[in-house]
Amino acid sequence: MVALGLVVAQFNKERPVTREMASRARDAAAEADAKIVETIEVPGSYDTPLAADRLARRDDIDAVAVLGAIITGDTDHDQVIADAAAAGLTDVSLNRDTPVTLGIIGPGMSQAEAEERVDHGASAVRSAISLAEELDTQ
């Protein structure tokens, strides 16, 4: 059984996007007979690498799935946040030798587009499970 850590950015929690992404992530883990050992909620997608690193350090966690939604605003700030989060999560995965999957949707999307992409929560968990299993055989 694959043991997962889950990081959920809360910036869009008032709207059902990240809450629904997390729900679908939990369903996907249950369907795959994986266990989410711990969930850490962070303020926004920019904050996810530190929480992912804390989970990736743990011996009882095989992989980390990270969820968030970056909605387009009036500036290019969404692109800056997305780039920083993706780079930080890549560093965590490589430095900790632990799968960390990017389930952050956006940037460059509207609220409606984000709501259409909530299944990326499940996709991130399925990817984390698959990668953890594949690397376990190596």
C-alpha positions as CSV (number, residue, x, y, z in Angstrom):
1,M,0.0,0.0,0.0
2,V,1.3,3.4,-1.0
3,A,1.4,6.0,1.8
4,L,0.7,9.6,0.7
5,G,1.1,13.0,2.0
6,L,-1.3,15.6,0.6
7,V,-0.7,19.4,0.5
8,V,-3.7,21.5,-0.3
9,A,-3.5,25.2,-1.0
10,Q,-6.4,27.1,0.5
11,F,-6.4,30.3,-1.5
12,N,-9.5,29.4,-3.4
13,K,-11.2,27.4,-0.7
14,E,-14.1,29.8,-0.4
15,R,-15.0,28.8,-3.9
16,P,-15.3,25.0,-4.0
17,V,-12.2,24.5,-6.2
18,T,-9.5,23.3,-3.9
19,R,-12.0,21.7,-1.5
20,E,-13.4,19.6,-4.4
21,M,-9.9,18.8,-5.7
22,A,-9.0,17.4,-2.2
23,S,-12.2,15.4,-2.1
24,R,-11.4,13.8,-5.5
25,A,-7.9,13.2,-4.4
26,R,-9.1,11.3,-1.3
27,D,-11.5,9.3,-3.4
28,A,-8.7,8.4,-5.9
29,A,-6.4,7.3,-3.0
30,A,-9.2,5.1,-1.6
31,E,-10.0,3.5,-5.0
32,A,-6.3,2.7,-5.4
33,D,-6.0,1.2,-1.9
34,A,-3.5,3.9,-1.0
35,K,-3.5,5.7,2.3
36,I,-3.3,9.5,2.9
37,V,-1.2,9.6,6.0
38,E,-1.3,13.3,6.5
39,T,-2.8,16.4,4.9
40,I,-1.3,19.9,5.3
41,E,-3.3,22.9,4.3
42,V,-1.3,26.0,3.3
43,P,-2.4,29.5,2.5
44,G,-1.7,29.4,-1.3
45,S,0.1,27.5,-4.0
46,Y,3.3,29.6,-3.4
47,D,3.5,28.0,0.0
48,T,3.2,24.4,-1.1
49,P,7.0,23.5,-1.5
50,L,7.8,23.9,2.2
51,A,4.9,21.7,3.3
52,A,5.7,19.2,0.6
53,D,9.3,19.1,1.8
54,R,8.2,18.4,5.4
55,L,6.0,15.5,4.2
56,A,8.7,14.1,1.8
57,R,11.2,13.9,4.7
58,R,9.0,11.5,6.6
59,D,9.8,7.8,6.5
60,D,6.2,6.8,6.6
61,I,5.3,8.7,3.3
62,D,6.1,7.3,-0.1
63,A,4.9,10.2,-2.2
64,V,3.4,13.6,-1.9
65,A,0.5,15.0,-4.0
66,V,0.2,18.8,-4.1
67,L,-3.1,20.6,-5.0
68,G,-3.9,24.2,-5.7
69,A,-5.7,26.5,-8.0
70,I,-4.1,29.7,-9.5
71,I,-6.8,31.9,-11.0
72,T,-5.9,34.7,-13.4
73,G,-6.0,38.2,-11.9
74,D,-5.3,41.7,-13.2
75,T,-1.6,41.2,-13.4
76,D,1.0,38.5,-14.2
77,H,1.2,37.6,-10.6
78,D,-0.5,34.2,-11.3
79,Q,2.4,33.2,-13.6
80,V,5.0,34.2,-11.0
81,I,3.3,32.1,-8.4
82,A,2.9,29.1,-10.7
83,D,6.6,29.2,-11.8
84,A,7.8,29.5,-8.2
85,A,5.6,26.7,-7.0
86,A,6.5,24.3,-9.8
87,A,10.3,25.0,-9.4
88,G,10.1,24.6,-5.6
89,L,8.2,21.3,-5.9
90,T,10.6,19.9,-8.4
91,D,13.5,20.7,-6.1
92,V,11.7,19.0,-3.2
93,S,11.2,15.8,-5.3
94,L,14.8,15.7,-6.5
95,N,16.4,16.7,-3.2
96,R,14.3,14.2,-1.1
97,D,14.3,11.4,-3.8
98,T,10.5,11.3,-3.2
99,P,7.8,11.6,-5.8
100,V,6.0,15.0,-5.6
101,T,3.2,15.5,-8.1
102,L,2.0,18.8,-9.3
103,G,-1.8,19.0,-9.0
104,I,-1.8,22.8,-9.1
105,I,-4.1,24.0,-11.9
106,G,-3.5,27.3,-13.7
107,P,-2.2,29.9,-14.2
108,G,-4.1,31.7,-16.9
109,M,-7.5,30.3,-16.1
110,S,-10.8,31.8,-15.0
111,Q,-12.8,30.6,-12.1
112,A,-15.1,28.7,-14.4
113,E,-12.1,27.0,-16.1
114,A,-10.7,26.1,-12.6
115,E,-14.1,24.5,-11.7
116,E,-13.8,22.4,-14.8
117,R,-10.4,21.1,-13.8
118,V,-11.1,19.9,-10.2
119,D,-10.4,16.3,-11.3
120,H,-6.7,17.2,-11.4
121,G,-6.8,16.4,-7.7
122,A,-7.4,12.8,-8.5
123,S,-4.9,12.8,-11.3
124,A,-2.2,14.1,-9.0
125,V,-2.9,11.3,-6.5
126,R,-2.9,8.6,-9.2
127,S,0.4,10.0,-10.6
128,A,1.9,9.9,-7.1
129,I,0.8,6.3,-6.5
130,S,2.1,5.2,-9.9
131,L,5.4,6.9,-9.6
132,A,6.0,5.6,-6.0
133,E,5.2,2.0,-7.1
134,E,7.4,2.3,-10.2
135,L,10.3,3.7,-8.3
136,D,9.9,1.1,-5.6
137,T,10.7,-1.6,-8.1
138,Q,13.9,0.1,-9.2
